[in-house]
Amino acid sequence: MKPIEISFEFFPPKTPEGIDKLRATRTQLALLKPKFVSVTFGAGGSTQQGTLDTVLDMAADGLEAAPHLSCIGSSKDSLRAILNQYRAHGIRHIVALRGDLPSGMGEVGELRYASELVSFIRAEYGDWFWIEVAGYPEYHPQSRSPKHDLENFARKVKAGANSAITQYFFNADAYFRFVDDAKKLGVEVPIVPGIMPITNFSQLMRFSEMCGAEVPRWIARRLESFGDDKEAIRAFGVDVVTGLCQRLVDQGVPGLHFYTLNAATATKAICQRLGA
């Protein structure tokens, strides 16, 4: 059987303790031989240097590291400067995103949409970068309609994206429908499902409310019933998410992208159960 291609998302740590924790996490997860790792980018460039430092640190360890790049609040010159830095360091993989306006920022920037960012990268750098874009199986929380959201996704891909990573979800049917609908709009690139391990009930509900991901009622009620029993939450979460991943793998998805939140335990347990 063909091995499952996996990848991991990390965020740039802001403290010495966070740096140590991330290094320990990635040392454990590197043993699973990920295809690549991605590193998030703060809104309006707030963690631009942190993203660069984290990416270079991981690349020095032999990992293919893909920085997130957000266009909201940025000029073409500032984006070009960041991309030039990545190219100079031999980084060839980018996750191109619109990004969110941080509170208090008035300037949207020269590029308003991820499709414009992808077009800009292709016009400036040709095929140097492998470009990932984001997909939303349950639709972007700020989209006008599901149809509008799908059309935006197709526009990003046709602007020159090589592949896509989805927002996390717990309903596999939402992912399969999204992929089918995208194909009807001419999208042929791999669409890799994003996977969120479950380790903390209140955190999961908060994240899901922000990003528009639906937590099925039966999962929420079970998690709520565990109260402060962290081990029970973790064990249940590993069972649920492994089951979701197994269904996706059985249906031939092109890979699995884990939102690790800079922690290894749950992601590692799920991957090992899957035989990764």
DRENPA-3360 file (N, C-alpha, C; in nm, 2 decimals, always signed):
BEGIN
1 = MKPIEISF = +0.08/-0.12/+0.00/+0.00/+0.00/+0.00/+0.09/+0.12/+0.00 ~ +0.05/+0.22/-0.08/+0.13/+0.35/-0.09/+0.13/+0.42/+0.05 ~ +0.24/+0.46/+0.09/+0.25/+0.54/+0.22/+0.17/+0.66/+0.22 ~ +0.11/+0.70/+0.33/+0.03/+0.83/+0.34/+0.13/+0.94/+0.34 ~ +0.11/+1.04/+0.26/+0.19/+1.16/+0.26/+0.13/+1.26/+0.37 ~ +0.22/+1.29/+0.47/+0.17/+1.38/+0.57/+0.25/+1.51/+0.58 ~ +0.19/+1.61/+0.63/+0.27/+1.74/+0.65/+0.21/+1.80/+0.78 ~ +0.29/+1.90/+0.83/+0.25/+1.96/+0.96/+0.26/+2.11/+0.96;
9 = EFFPPKTP = +0.17/+2.17/+1.03/+0.17/+2.32/+1.04/+0.22/+2.35/+1.18 ~ +0.31/+2.45/+1.19/+0.36/+2.51/+1.31/+0.34/+2.66/+1.31 ~ +0.35/+2.72/+1.43/+0.35/+2.87/+1.44/+0.48/+2.91/+1.50 ~ +0.52/+3.04/+1.46/+0.65/+3.09/+1.51/+0.64/+3.11/+1.66 ~ +0.73/+3.05/+1.74/+0.72/+3.08/+1.89/+0.77/+3.22/+1.92 ~ +0.72/+3.27/+2.03/+0.75/+3.41/+2.07/+0.84/+3.42/+2.20 ~ +0.86/+3.31/+2.26/+0.94/+3.31/+2.39/+1.05/+3.20/+2.38 ~ +1.15/+3.21/+2.46/+1.26/+3.11/+2.46/+1.20/+2.97/+2.50;
17 = EGIDKLRA = +1.10/+2.97/+2.59/+1.03/+2.84/+2.62/+0.96/+2.78/+2.50 ~ +0.89/+2.87/+2.42/+0.82/+2.83/+2.30/+0.91/+2.78/+2.20 ~ +1.03/+2.84/+2.19/+1.13/+2.79/+2.09/+1.18/+2.65/+2.13 ~ +1.20/+2.63/+2.26/+1.24/+2.49/+2.30/+1.13/+2.39/+2.28 ~ +1.01/+2.43/+2.31/+0.90/+2.34/+2.29/+0.88/+2.30/+2.14 ~ +0.89/+2.40/+2.06/+0.88/+2.37/+1.91/+0.99/+2.28/+1.86 ~ +1.11/+2.30/+1.91/+1.22/+2.21/+1.87/+1.20/+2.07/+1.91 ~ +1.15/+2.05/+2.03/+1.12/+1.92/+2.08/+1.01/+1.85/+2.00;
25 = TRTQLALL = +0.90/+1.93/+1.97/+0.79/+1.88/+1.89/+0.83/+1.84/+1.76 ~ +0.91/+1.93/+1.69/+0.94/+1.89/+1.55/+1.05/+1.78/+1.54 ~ +1.13/+1.76/+1.65/+1.22/+1.65/+1.65/+1.14/+1.52/+1.66 ~ +1.03/+1.52/+1.74/+0.95/+1.40/+1.74/+0.87/+1.37/+1.61 ~ +0.81/+1.48/+1.55/+0.73/+1.46/+1.43/+0.82/+1.44/+1.31 ~ +0.94/+1.49/+1.31/+1.03/+1.46/+1.20/+1.06/+1.31/+1.17 ~ +1.04/+1.23/+1.28/+1.06/+1.09/+1.27/+0.96/+1.03/+1.18 ~ +0.84/+1.10/+1.16/+0.74/+1.05/+1.08/+0.76/+1.08/+0.93;
33 = KPKFVSVT = +0.87/+1.15/+0.90/+0.91/+1.18/+0.76/+0.81/+1.26/+0.69 ~ +0.77/+1.38/+0.73/+0.67/+1.46/+0.66/+0.72/+1.50/+0.53 ~ +0.62/+1.52/+0.44/+0.66/+1.57/+0.30/+0.71/+1.71/+0.31 ~ +0.65/+1.79/+0.40/+0.69/+1.93/+0.43/+0.63/+1.97/+0.56 ~ +0.68/+2.09/+0.61/+0.61/+2.15/+0.72/+0.59/+2.30/+0.69 ~ +0.47/+2.35/+0.73/+0.44/+2.49/+0.71/+0.45/+2.57/+0.83 ~ +0.48/+2.70/+0.82/+0.50/+2.79/+0.93/+0.41/+2.91/+0.91 ~ +0.32/+2.94/+1.01/+0.22/+3.05/+0.99/+0.28/+3.18/+0.99;
41 = FGAGGSTQ = +0.20/+3.28/+0.95/+0.24/+3.42/+0.93/+0.14/+3.51/+1.00 ~ +0.19/+3.60/+1.08/+0.10/+3.69/+1.15/+0.03/+3.79/+1.07 ~ -0.09/+3.83/+1.10/-0.16/+3.93/+1.03/-0.09/+4.06/+1.01 ~ -0.08/+4.11/+0.89/-0.02/+4.24/+0.87/+0.13/+4.23/+0.89 ~ +0.19/+4.11/+0.88/+0.34/+4.09/+0.89/+0.39/+4.10/+1.04 ~ +0.30/+4.07/+1.13/+0.34/+4.09/+1.27/+0.44/+3.98/+1.32 ~ +0.44/+3.87/+1.25/+0.55/+3.77/+1.28/+0.63/+3.74/+1.16 ~ +0.65/+3.83/+1.07/+0.73/+3.81/+0.95/+0.87/+3.75/+0.98;
49 = QGTLDTVL = +0.94/+3.82/+1.08/+1.07/+3.78/+1.11/+1.07/+3.64/+1.18 ~ +0.97/+3.62/+1.27/+0.95/+3.50/+1.34/+0.93/+3.38/+1.24 ~ +0.85/+3.41/+1.13/+0.83/+3.31/+1.03/+0.96/+3.27/+0.96 ~ +1.03/+3.37/+0.92/+1.16/+3.35/+0.85/+1.25/+3.27/+0.94 ~ +1.27/+3.32/+1.06/+1.36/+3.25/+1.15/+1.33/+3.10/+1.17 ~ +1.20/+3.08/+1.19/+1.15/+2.94/+1.22/+1.17/+2.85/+1.09 ~ +1.14/+2.91/+0.98/+1.15/+2.84/+0.85/+1.30/+2.80/+0.83 ~ +1.39/+2.89/+0.85/+1.53/+2.87/+0.83/+1.59/+2.77/+0.93;
57 = DMAADGLE = +1.54/+2.77/+1.05/+1.58/+2.68/+1.15/+1.54/+2.54/+1.11 ~ +1.41/+2.52/+1.06/+1.37/+2.39/+1.02/+1.44/+2.34/+0.90 ~ +1.46/+2.43/+0.80/+1.53/+2.39/+0.68/+1.67/+2.35/+0.71 ~ +1.74/+2.41/+0.81/+1.87/+2.37/+0.85/+1.87/+2.22/+0.91 ~ +1.75/+2.18/+0.96/+1.74/+2.04/+1.01/+1.70/+1.94/+0.90 ~ +1.70/+1.99/+0.78/+1.67/+1.90/+0.66/+1.52/+1.89/+0.63 ~ +1.43/+1.97/+0.69/+1.29/+1.97/+0.66/+1.26/+2.06/+0.55 ~ +1.17/+2.02/+0.46/+1.12/+2.12/+0.36/+1.02/+2.21/+0.43;
65 = AAPHLSCI = +1.05/+2.34/+0.44/+0.97/+2.43/+0.52/+0.90/+2.53/+0.43 ~ +0.77/+2.54/+0.44/+0.69/+2.63/+0.36/+0.63/+2.74/+0.44 ~ +0.68/+2.86/+0.43/+0.63/+2.98/+0.50/+0.49/+3.02/+0.45 ~ +0.40/+3.06/+0.54/+0.28/+3.12/+0.50/+0.31/+3.26/+0.46 ~ +0.24/+3.31/+0.36/+0.25/+3.45/+0.32/+0.12/+3.51/+0.30 ~ +0.09/+3.62/+0.37/-0.04/+3.69/+0.37/-0.02/+3.82/+0.30 ~ -0.12/+3.86/+0.21/-0.11/+3.98/+0.13/-0.18/+4.10/+0.19 ~ -0.28/+4.08/+0.28/-0.36/+4.19/+0.34/-0.26/+4.28/+0.42;
73 = GSSKDSLR = -0.27/+4.41/+0.40/-0.19/+4.50/+0.47/-0.05/+4.52/+0.42 ~ -0.02/+4.45/+0.31/+0.12/+4.46/+0.26/+0.12/+4.52/+0.12 ~ +0.23/+4.59/+0.09/+0.26/+4.64/-0.04/+0.33/+4.54/-0.13 ~ +0.32/+4.56/-0.26/+0.40/+4.47/-0.35/+0.55/+4.48/-0.32 ~ +0.60/+4.59/-0.28/+0.74/+4.60/-0.25/+0.78/+4.52/-0.12 ~ +0.69/+4.52/-0.02/+0.72/+4.45/+0.10/+0.71/+4.30/+0.07 ~ +0.61/+4.26/-0.01/+0.59/+4.12/-0.04/+0.71/+4.07/-0.12 ~ +0.76/+4.15/-0.22/+0.87/+4.12/-0.30/+1.00/+4.10/-0.21;
81 = AILNQYRA = +1.01/+4.19/-0.11/+1.13/+4.18/-0.02/+1.13/+4.05/+0.06 ~ +1.01/+4.01/+0.10/+1.00/+3.88/+0.18/+1.03/+3.76/+0.08 ~ +0.97/+3.77/-0.03/+0.99/+3.66/-0.13/+1.14/+3.65/-0.17 ~ +1.20/+3.76/-0.19/+1.34/+3.76/-0.23/+1.43/+3.70/-0.12 ~ +1.39/+3.72/+0.01/+1.46/+3.66/+0.12/+1.45/+3.51/+0.11 ~ +1.33/+3.46/+0.09/+1.31/+3.32/+0.08/+1.38/+3.26/-0.04 ~ +1.38/+3.32/-0.15/+1.45/+3.27/-0.27/+1.60/+3.27/-0.24 ~ +1.65/+3.37/-0.18/+1.79/+3.38/-0.15/+1.84/+3.26/-0.06;
89 = HGIRHIVA = +1.75/+3.22/+0.03/+1.78/+3.11/+0.12/+1.74/+2.97/+0.06 ~ +1.69/+2.97/-0.06/+1.66/+2.84/-0.13/+1.53/+2.78/-0.09 ~ +1.44/+2.87/-0.03/+1.31/+2.82/+0.01/+1.22/+2.83/-0.11 ~ +1.16/+2.71/-0.15/+1.08/+2.71/-0.28/+0.93/+2.68/-0.26 ~ +0.89/+2.67/-0.14/+0.75/+2.63/-0.11/+0.68/+2.74/-0.03 ~ +0.57/+2.79/-0.08/+0.49/+2.90/-0.02/+0.35/+2.86/+0.00 ~ +0.29/+2.90/+0.12/+0.15/+2.89/+0.14/+0.09/+3.04/+0.12 ~ +0.02/+3.06/+0.01/-0.02/+3.20/-0.02/-0.17/+3.22/+0.03;
97 = LRGDLPSG = -0.19/+3.32/+0.11/-0.31/+3.34/+0.18/-0.35/+3.49/+0.17 ~ -0.48/+3.52/+0.17/-0.52/+3.66/+0.18/-0.49/+3.71/+0.32 ~ -0.52/+3.64/+0.43/-0.49/+3.69/+0.56/-0.61/+3.77/+0.61 ~ -0.60/+3.80/+0.74/-0.71/+3.88/+0.80/-0.65/+4.02/+0.85 ~ -0.74/+4.12/+0.84/-0.70/+4.25/+0.89/-0.69/+4.25/+1.04 ~ -0.57/+4.28/+1.09/-0.57/+4.30/+1.24/-0.65/+4.42/+1.28 ~ -0.69/+4.42/+1.41/-0.78/+4.53/+1.46/-0.70/+4.66/+1.45 ~ -0.77/+4.76/+1.41/-0.70/+4.89/+1.40/-0.63/+4.92/+1.28;
105 = MGEVGELR = -0.61/+4.82/+1.19/-0.54/+4.85/+1.06/-0.64/+4.91/+0.96 ~ -0.60/+5.02/+0.90/-0.69/+5.08/+0.80/-0.65/+5.04/+0.66 ~ -0.53/+5.01/+0.64/-0.48/+4.99/+0.50/-0.50/+4.84/+0.46 ~ -0.57/+4.82/+0.35/-0.59/+4.68/+0.31/-0.46/+4.63/+0.24 ~ -0.39/+4.72/+0.17/-0.27/+4.69/+0.09/-0.30/+4.68/-0.05 ~ -0.20/+4.66/-0.14/-0.21/+4.66/-0.28/-0.29/+4.54/-0.34 ~ -0.27/+4.43/-0.27/-0.34/+4.31/-0.31/-0.45/+4.27/-0.21 ~ -0.57/+4.25/-0.26/-0.68/+4.23/-0.17/-0.72/+4.08/-0.15;
113 = YASELVSF = -0.68/+4.00/-0.25/-0.73/+3.86/-0.25/-0.61/+3.77/-0.27 ~ -0.63/+3.64/-0.22/-0.52/+3.54/-0.24/-0.49/+3.52/-0.39 ~ -0.60/+3.52/-0.47/-0.58/+3.50/-0.62/-0.48/+3.61/-0.68 ~ -0.49/+3.73/-0.63/-0.40/+3.84/-0.67/-0.26/+3.81/-0.62 ~ -0.25/+3.76/-0.50/-0.11/+3.72/-0.45/-0.05/+3.61/-0.53 ~ -0.13/+3.51/-0.56/-0.07/+3.40/-0.65/-0.03/+3.45/-0.78 ~ -0.11/+3.54/-0.85/-0.08/+3.60/-0.97/+0.05/+3.68/-0.96 ~ +0.06/+3.76/-0.86/+0.18/+3.84/-0.83/+0.31/+3.75/-0.82;
121 = IRAEYGDW = +0.30/+3.64/-0.74/+0.42/+3.56/-0.73/+0.46/+3.49/-0.86 ~ +0.36/+3.45/-0.94/+0.39/+3.39/-1.07/+0.45/+3.49/-1.16 ~ +0.40/+3.61/-1.16/+0.45/+3.71/-1.25/+0.59/+3.75/-1.22 ~ +0.62/+3.75/-1.09/+0.76/+3.80/-1.04/+0.86/+3.69/-1.04 ~ +0.82/+3.57/-1.01/+0.91/+3.46/-0.99/+0.89/+3.33/-1.08 ~ +0.80/+3.34/-1.17/+0.78/+3.23/-1.26/+0.75/+3.10/-1.18 ~ +0.82/+2.99/-1.21/+0.79/+2.87/-1.14/+0.89/+2.84/-1.03 ~ +0.95/+2.94/-0.98/+1.05/+2.91/-0.87/+0.98/+2.85/-0.74;
129 = FWIEVAGY = +0.86/+2.91/-0.71/+0.79/+2.87/-0.59/+0.68/+2.77/-0.62 ~ +0.67/+2.66/-0.54/+0.55/+2.57/-0.53/+0.45/+2.64/-0.44 ~ +0.33/+2.68/-0.50/+0.24/+2.76/-0.42/+0.12/+2.67/-0.38 ~ +0.10/+2.68/-0.25/-0.03/+2.62/-0.19/-0.13/+2.73/-0.16 ~ -0.25/+2.70/-0.18/-0.36/+2.79/-0.14/-0.46/+2.72/-0.04 ~ -0.54/+2.80/+0.02/-0.64/+2.74/+0.12/-0.77/+2.71/+0.06 ~ -0.84/+2.60/+0.10/-0.97/+2.57/+0.06/-1.06/+2.56/+0.19 ~ -1.19/+2.58/+0.17/-1.28/+2.58/+0.28/-1.40/+2.48/+0.25;
137 = PEYHPQSR = -1.39/+2.36/+0.30/-1.50/+2.26/+0.27/-1.63/+2.31/+0.33 ~ -1.63/+2.38/+0.44/-1.75/+2.43/+0.50/-1.77/+2.58/+0.48 ~ -1.69/+2.63/+0.38/-1.71/+2.77/+0.33/-1.65/+2.87/+0.43 ~ -1.58/+2.96/+0.37/-1.51/+3.07/+0.44/-1.61/+3.15/+0.52 ~ -1.59/+3.18/+0.65/-1.69/+3.25/+0.73/-1.73/+3.39/+0.68 ~ -1.64/+3.45/+0.59/-1.67/+3.58/+0.54/-1.72/+3.57/+0.39 ~ -1.74/+3.45/+0.34/-1.79/+3.44/+0.20/-1.94/+3.48/+0.19 ~ -1.97/+3.54/+0.07/-2.11/+3.58/+0.05/-2.21/+3.46/+0.04;
145 = SPKHDLEN = -2.16/+3.35/-0.02/-2.24/+3.23/-0.04/-2.14/+3.11/-0.07 ~ -2.19/+2.99/-0.06/-2.11/+2.88/-0.09/-2.06/+2.88/-0.24 ~ -2.15/+2.93/-0.33/-2.11/+2.94/-0.47/-2.00/+3.04/-0.49 ~ -2.01/+3.15/-0.43/-1.91/+3.26/-0.44/-1.78/+3.21/-0.38 ~ -1.78/+3.14/-0.27/-1.66/+3.08/-0.21/-1.59/+2.99/-0.30 ~ -1.67/+2.90/-0.36/-1.61/+2.80/-0.45/-1.55/+2.87/-0.57 ~ -1.61/+2.97/-0.62/-1.56/+3.04/-0.74/-1.43/+3.11/-0.70 ~ -1.42/+3.17/-0.58/-1.30/+3.23/-0.53/-1.18/+3.13/-0.52;
153 = FARKVKAG = -1.22/+3.01/-0.47/-1.12/+2.90/-0.46/-1.07/+2.86/-0.60 ~ -1.16/+2.84/-0.70/-1.11/+2.81/-0.84/-1.03/+2.92/-0.90 ~ -1.06/+3.05/-0.86/-0.98/+3.16/-0.91/-0.84/+3.16/-0.86 ~ -0.83/+3.12/-0.73/-0.69/+3.11/-0.67/-0.61/+3.01/-0.74 ~ -0.67/+2.89/-0.76/-0.60/+2.78/-0.83/-0.56/+2.82/-0.97 ~ -0.65/+2.87/-1.04/-0.62/+2.90/-1.18/-0.52/+3.02/-1.20 ~ -0.50/+3.10/-1.09/-0.40/+3.20/-1.10/-0.26/+3.14/-1.09 ~ -0.25/+3.01/-1.06/-0.12/+2.95/-1.07/-0.08/+2.87/-0.95;
161 = ANSAITQY = -0.18/+2.83/-0.86/-0.15/+2.74/-0.75/-0.12/+2.60/-0.79 ~ -0.02/+2.54/-0.72/+0.01/+2.40/-0.75/-0.08/+2.30/-0.67 ~ -0.12/+2.34/-0.55/-0.20/+2.25/-0.47/-0.27/+2.33/-0.36 ~ -0.36/+2.26/-0.29/-0.44/+2.33/-0.19/-0.44/+2.25/-0.06 ~ -0.46/+2.32/+0.05/-0.48/+2.26/+0.18/-0.61/+2.32/+0.24 ~ -0.69/+2.23/+0.29/-0.82/+2.28/+0.34/-0.81/+2.32/+0.49 ~ -0.91/+2.40/+0.53/-0.94/+2.43/+0.67/-0.98/+2.29/+0.73 ~ -0.96/+2.28/+0.86/-0.99/+2.15/+0.92/-1.14/+2.13/+0.92;
169 = FFNADAYF = -1.19/+2.01/+0.94/-1.33/+1.97/+0.94/-1.34/+1.84/+1.01 ~ -1.46/+1.81/+1.05/-1.48/+1.68/+1.11/-1.59/+1.60/+1.04 ~ -1.64/+1.65/+0.93/-1.74/+1.59/+0.85/-1.67/+1.56/+0.71 ~ -1.64/+1.43/+0.69/-1.57/+1.39/+0.57/-1.65/+1.42/+0.44 ~ -1.78/+1.41/+0.46/-1.87/+1.43/+0.34/-1.85/+1.58/+0.29 ~ -1.83/+1.67/+0.38/-1.81/+1.81/+0.34/-1.69/+1.82/+0.25 ~ -1.58/+1.75/+0.29/-1.46/+1.76/+0.21/-1.48/+1.69/+0.07 ~ -1.54/+1.58/+0.07/-1.56/+1.51/-0.06/-1.65/+1.59/-0.15;
177 = RFVDDAKK = -1.75/+1.65/-0.10/-1.84/+1.74/-0.18/-1.76/+1.86/-0.23 ~ -1.68/+1.92/-0.15/-1.60/+2.03/-0.19/-1.51/+2.00/-0.30 ~ -1.44/+1.88/-0.29/-1.35/+1.84/-0.40/-1.43/+1.82/-0.53 ~ -1.54/+1.75/-0.52/-1.62/+1.73/-0.64/-1.67/+1.86/-0.70 ~ -1.72/+1.95/-0.62/-1.77/+2.08/-0.67/-1.65/+2.16/-0.74 ~ -1.53/+2.15/-0.68/-1.42/+2.22/-0.73/-1.38/+2.17/-0.87 ~ -1.39/+2.03/-0.88/-1.35/+1.97/-1.01/-1.45/+2.02/-1.12 ~ -1.57/+2.04/-1.08/-1.67/+2.08/-1.18/-1.64/+2.22/-1.23;
185 = LGVEVPIV = -1.56/+2.30/-1.15/-1.52/+2.43/-1.19/-1.38/+2.43/-1.26 ~ -1.33/+2.31/-1.29/-1.20/+2.30/-1.36/-1.08/+2.29/-1.27 ~ -1.10/+2.27/-1.14/-0.98/+2.25/-1.05/-0.93/+2.11/-1.05 ~ -0.80/+2.10/-1.09/-0.74/+1.97/-1.11/-0.63/+1.94/-1.01 ~ -0.59/+2.04/-0.93/-0.47/+2.03/-0.84/-0.51/+1.94/-0.72 ~ -0.41/+1.88/-0.65/-0.44/+1.81/-0.53/-0.50/+1.90/-0.42 ~ -0.60/+1.85/-0.36/-0.66/+1.92/-0.24/-0.64/+1.84/-0.12 ~ -0.55/+1.88/-0.04/-0.51/+1.80/+0.08/-0.60/+1.84/+0.20;
193 = PGIMPITN = -0.66/+1.74/+0.27/-0.75/+1.78/+0.38/-0.66/+1.83/+0.50 ~ -0.71/+1.93/+0.57/-0.64/+1.98/+0.69/-0.71/+1.91/+0.81 ~ -0.62/+1.87/+0.90/-0.67/+1.78/+1.01/-0.63/+1.85/+1.15 ~ -0.73/+1.87/+1.23/-0.71/+1.93/+1.37/-0.72/+1.82/+1.47 ~ -0.61/+1.78/+1.54/-0.62/+1.69/+1.65/-0.70/+1.76/+1.76 ~ -0.77/+1.68/+1.84/-0.86/+1.73/+1.95/-0.78/+1.71/+2.08 ~ -0.75/+1.82/+2.15/-0.68/+1.80/+2.28/-0.74/+1.89/+2.39 ~ -0.82/+1.99/+2.35/-0.88/+2.09/+2.44/-1.01/+2.13/+2.40;
201 = FSQLMRFS = -1.12/+2.11/+2.47/-1.25/+2.13/+2.43/-1.28/+2.28/+2.40 ~ -1.25/+2.37/+2.50/-1.28/+2.51/+2.49/-1.20/+2.57/+2.38 ~ -1.07/+2.53/+2.36/-0.99/+2.59/+2.26/-1.04/+2.54/+2.12 ~ -1.09/+2.42/+2.11/-1.14/+2.37/+1.98/-1.27/+2.45/+1.94 ~ -1.35/+2.47/+2.04/-1.48/+2.54/+2.01/-1.45/+2.69/+1.97 ~ -1.35/+2.75/+2.04/-1.31/+2.89/+2.01/-1.26/+2.90/+1.87 ~ -1.16/+2.81/+1.83/-1.10/+2.81/+1.70/-1.21/+2.79/+1.59 ~ -1.30/+2.69/+1.62/-1.40/+2.66/+1.52/-1.49/+2.77/+1.49;
209 = EMCGAEVP = -1.53/+2.84/+1.60/-1.62/+2.96/+1.58/-1.55/+3.06/+1.50 ~ -1.42/+3.08/+1.52/-1.35/+3.19/+1.44/-1.34/+3.15/+1.29 ~ -1.31/+3.02/+1.26/-1.28/+2.99/+1.13/-1.39/+2.92/+1.05 ~ -1.51/+2.91/+1.11/-1.62/+2.85/+1.04/-1.63/+2.70/+1.03 ~ -1.54/+2.63/+1.11/-1.54/+2.49/+1.10/-1.65/+2.43/+1.20 ~ -1.73/+2.34/+1.15/-1.84/+2.28/+1.23/-1.79/+2.17/+1.32 ~ -1.81/+2.17/+1.45/-1.79/+2.06/+1.54/-1.92/+1.99/+1.55 ~ -1.94/+1.87/+1.50/-2.07/+1.79/+1.52/-2.11/+1.79/+1.66;
217 = RWIARRLE = -2.24/+1.80/+1.68/-2.30/+1.81/+1.81/-2.26/+1.69/+1.90 ~ -2.26/+1.57/+1.84/-2.22/+1.45/+1.92/-2.08/+1.46/+1.98 ~ -1.99/+1.52/+1.90/-1.85/+1.53/+1.94/-1.84/+1.64/+2.05 ~ -1.91/+1.75/+2.03/-1.91/+1.86/+2.13/-1.96/+1.81/+2.26 ~ -2.08/+1.74/+2.26/-2.14/+1.69/+2.38/-2.05/+1.59/+2.46 ~ -1.99/+1.50/+2.38/-1.90/+1.40/+2.45/-1.78/+1.48/+2.51 ~ -1.72/+1.57/+2.44/-1.61/+1.64/+2.49/-1.65/+1.72/+2.62 ~ -1.76/+1.78/+2.61/-1.81/+1.86/+2.73/-1.83/+1.77/+2.85;
225 = SFGDDKEA = -1.87/+1.65/+2.82/-1.90/+1.55/+2.93/-1.78/+1.51/+3.01 ~ -1.66/+1.53/+2.95/-1.53/+1.49/+3.01/-1.49/+1.59/+3.11 ~ -1.54/+1.71/+3.11/-1.50/+1.81/+3.21/-1.36/+1.85/+3.19 ~ -1.28/+1.84/+3.31/-1.14/+1.87/+3.31/-1.05/+1.75/+3.29 ~ -1.11/+1.63/+3.25/-1.03/+1.51/+3.24/-0.95/+1.51/+3.10 ~ -0.83/+1.57/+3.11/-0.75/+1.59/+2.99/-0.72/+1.46/+2.92 ~ -0.69/+1.36/+2.99/-0.66/+1.23/+2.93/-0.78/+1.17/+2.86 ~ -0.90/+1.18/+2.91/-1.01/+1.13/+2.85/-1.04/+1.21/+2.72;
233 = IRAFGVDV = -1.02/+1.34/+2.72/-1.04/+1.43/+2.60/-0.94/+1.38/+2.50 ~ -0.81/+1.37/+2.54/-0.71/+1.33/+2.44/-0.74/+1.19/+2.38 ~ -0.78/+1.10/+2.46/-0.80/+0.96/+2.41/-0.92/+0.96/+2.31 ~ -1.03/+1.03/+2.35/-1.15/+1.04/+2.26/-1.11/+1.11/+2.13 ~ -1.04/+1.22/+2.15/-1.00/+1.30/+2.03/-0.91/+1.22/+1.93 ~ -0.82/+1.14/+1.98/-0.74/+1.05/+1.90/-0.82/+0.95/+1.82 ~ -0.92/+0.89/+1.89/-1.01/+0.80/+1.83/-1.09/+0.86/+1.72 ~ -1.15/+0.97/+1.75/-1.24/+1.04/+1.65/-1.16/+1.09/+1.53;
241 = VTGLCQRL = -1.05/+1.15/+1.55/-0.97/+1.21/+1.44/-0.90/+1.09/+1.36 ~ -0.86/+0.99/+1.42/-0.80/+0.88/+1.35/-0.91/+0.82/+1.26 ~ -1.03/+0.80/+1.31/-1.14/+0.75/+1.23/-1.17/+0.83/+1.11 ~ -1.17/+0.96/+1.13/-1.18/+1.06/+1.02/-1.07/+1.04/+0.91 ~ -0.95/+1.04/+0.96/-0.83/+1.03/+0.87/-0.84/+0.89/+0.79 ~ -0.88/+0.79/+0.86/-0.88/+0.66/+0.80/-0.98/+0.66/+0.68 ~ -1.09/+0.72/+0.71/-1.19/+0.73/+0.60/-1.14/+0.81/+0.48 ~ -1.07/+0.92/+0.51/-1.01/+1.00/+0.40/-0.91/+0.92/+0.33;
249 = VDQGVPGL = -0.82/+0.85/+0.40/-0.72/+0.77/+0.33/-0.77/+0.66/+0.25 ~ -0.88/+0.60/+0.30/-0.94/+0.49/+0.23/-1.00/+0.54/+0.10 ~ -1.04/+0.67/+0.09/-1.10/+0.72/-0.03/-0.99/+0.79/-0.12 ~ -0.86/+0.77/-0.08/-0.76/+0.81/-0.17/-0.72/+0.95/-0.17 ~ -0.73/+1.02/-0.06/-0.69/+1.16/-0.05/-0.54/+1.18/-0.08 ~ -0.49/+1.29/-0.13/-0.35/+1.31/-0.17/-0.26/+1.33/-0.05 ~ -0.31/+1.34/+0.07/-0.22/+1.35/+0.18/-0.31/+1.40/+0.30 ~ -0.24/+1.42/+0.41/-0.30/+1.48/+0.53/-0.21/+1.59/+0.59;
257 = HFYTLNAA = -0.27/+1.70/+0.62/-0.20/+1.81/+0.67/-0.25/+1.84/+0.81 ~ -0.16/+1.82/+0.91/-0.20/+1.84/+1.05/-0.17/+1.97/+1.11 ~ -0.27/+2.03/+1.17/-0.25/+2.16/+1.25/-0.21/+2.12/+1.39 ~ -0.08/+2.12/+1.41/-0.02/+2.06/+1.53/-0.03/+2.15/+1.66 ~ -0.05/+2.29/+1.64/-0.05/+2.38/+1.75/+0.08/+2.37/+1.83 ~ +0.19/+2.33/+1.76/+0.32/+2.32/+1.82/+0.33/+2.21/+1.93 ~ +0.24/+2.11/+1.92/+0.25/+2.00/+2.01/+0.25/+1.87/+1.93 ~ +0.32/+1.77/+1.99/+0.34/+1.64/+1.91/+0.25/+1.53/+1.95;
265 = TATKAICQ = +0.21/+1.52/+2.07/+0.15/+1.39/+2.13/+0.03/+1.34/+2.05 ~ -0.07/+1.42/+2.03/-0.19/+1.37/+1.96/-0.17/+1.35/+1.81 ~ -0.09/+1.44/+1.75/-0.06/+1.42/+1.60/+0.02/+1.29/+1.58 ~ +0.12/+1.27/+1.67/+0.20/+1.15/+1.65/+0.12/+1.02/+1.68 ~ +0.03/+1.03/+1.78/-0.06/+0.91/+1.80/-0.15/+0.88/+1.68 ~ -0.21/+0.98/+1.62/-0.29/+0.96/+1.51/-0.22/+0.90/+1.39 ~ -0.10/+0.96/+1.36/-0.02/+0.92/+1.25/+0.03/+0.77/+1.27 ~ +0.07/+0.74/+1.39/+0.11/+0.60/+1.41/+0.00/+0.50/+1.40;
273 = RLGA = -0.12/+0.54/+1.44/-0.23/+0.45/+1.42/-0.27/+0.43/+1.28 ~ -0.24/+0.53/+1.20/-0.26/+0.52/+1.05/-0.15/+0.45/+0.98 ~ -0.04/+0.41/+1.05/+0.07/+0.35/+0.99/+0.17/+0.44/+0.92 ~ +0.16/+0.57/+0.95/+0.25/+0.66/+0.89/+0.39/+0.65/+0.95;
% end
